[in-house]
Amino acid sequence: MDNSLVPRLISPRPSLSAGRNVFTYSGEITGTPNGDAPSILNTSYNFKAQVEVPTGGGNGMIVTQGGRFGGYGFYLLKGKPVFLWNLVDLKRPRWQGTEALSPGKHTVEFDFKYDGLGPATLFQ
């Protein structure tokens, strides 16, 4: 009998993101596996994107990772930049710009500074 299930499940796997702290993407990308995406757990991070807002406003995803039960998304909603966490579908903290972006090219950025409080404080 082999009782090493838990150690095998939590042991590090080969990953394209191992040891990296800067990721640059261009164009459209679909289907990035979780092991190859940057981890934003228990760390500070910064998302920066160059977008072009059309006349009439912009809507759409800039970057997303995860799904129904956890993850994050950085997107434009009615022209306003939005960053949202999905915390195991229990809570969805959301930060949104106060004004819609005007038509044209913009750089949007979400900068998160981790203060070490841990995930339990987010559910209080």
C-alpha positions in Angstrom: 0.0 0.0 0.0 1.1 3.5 -0.8 0.0 6.2 1.6 2.0 9.0 -0.1 -1.0 10.7 -1.7 -0.8 14.0 0.1 2.9 14.5 -0.3 2.5 13.7 -4.0 -0.4 16.2 -4.4 1.4 19.1 -2.7 4.9 18.5 -4.1 6.2 21.1 -6.6 5.7 20.3 -10.2 7.7 21.5 -13.2 6.4 25.0 -14.1 7.2 27.7 -16.7 6.7 30.3 -13.9 9.1 28.8 -11.4 11.6 31.4 -10.3 10.1 34.2 -12.4 8.6 37.4 -11.1 8.0 39.4 -14.3 5.5 38.1 -17.0 4.9 40.0 -20.2 2.1 39.0 -22.6 1.0 40.5 -25.9 -1.9 39.8 -28.2 -4.6 37.4 -27.3 -3.8 34.4 -25.1 -6.2 31.6 -24.0 -5.9 28.6 -21.8 -2.9 29.4 -19.5 -2.7 26.4 -17.1 -2.6 27.4 -13.4 0.9 26.0 -12.9 2.2 28.3 -15.7 0.4 31.4 -14.6 2.0 33.8 -12.1 0.9 33.1 -8.5 -0.5 36.1 -6.6 -1.0 34.3 -3.3 0.6 35.8 -0.2 2.6 38.4 -2.2 2.6 41.9 -3.6 1.9 42.2 -7.4 1.3 44.7 -10.1 -0.8 44.3 -13.3 -0.3 46.9 -16.0 -1.9 46.9 -19.4 -2.0 49.1 -22.4 -5.6 49.3 -23.7 -7.4 51.2 -26.5 -10.9 52.3 -25.5 -13.2 52.7 -28.5 -15.7 55.5 -28.9 -18.7 54.6 -26.8 -16.7 53.0 -24.0 -14.8 49.8 -23.4 -15.9 46.5 -21.9 -13.8 43.3 -21.7 -11.4 41.2 -19.9 -7.7 42.2 -19.8 -6.4 39.2 -17.8 -8.1 36.5 -15.8 -7.0 33.4 -14.0 -9.1 30.8 -12.3 -12.8 30.2 -12.5 -16.0 29.7 -10.6 -14.4 28.7 -7.3 -11.4 31.0 -7.1 -9.2 33.4 -9.1 -9.0 36.9 -10.3 -9.9 39.2 -13.1 -8.7 42.6 -14.4 -11.1 44.1 -16.9 -12.9 47.2 -18.2 -16.6 47.5 -17.3 -18.5 50.4 -18.8 -15.1 52.0 -19.4 -13.9 51.7 -15.8 -11.0 49.5 -14.8 -11.9 46.8 -12.4 -9.9 44.2 -10.4 -11.8 41.4 -8.7 -10.8 38.5 -6.6 -13.0 35.4 -6.3 -12.2 33.9 -2.9 -13.5 30.3 -3.1 -16.8 31.8 -4.2 -17.4 33.0 -0.6 -16.4 36.6 -1.1 -15.5 38.7 -4.2 -13.5 41.8 -3.2 -13.6 44.3 -6.0 -11.7 47.6 -6.7 -13.1 49.9 -9.5 -11.9 53.1 -11.0 -14.1 56.1 -10.2 -14.4 57.4 -13.8 -14.8 55.8 -17.2 -11.7 56.1 -19.5 -12.1 58.4 -22.4 -11.7 57.0 -26.0 -8.1 56.4 -27.0 -5.0 54.7 -25.7 -4.5 54.3 -21.9 -2.3 52.4 -19.5 -4.3 50.8 -16.7 -2.7 49.5 -13.6 -3.6 47.6 -10.4 -0.9 47.6 -7.8 -1.5 45.4 -4.7 0.8 45.6 -1.7 0.7 42.5 0.5 0.8 43.3 4.2 1.1 39.8 5.5 -2.3 39.6 7.2 -3.2 36.3 5.5 -6.4 35.2 3.9 -8.5 34.7 7.1 -8.7 38.5 7.6 -10.5 38.9 4.2 -13.5 37.0 5.6 -14.2 39.1 8.6 
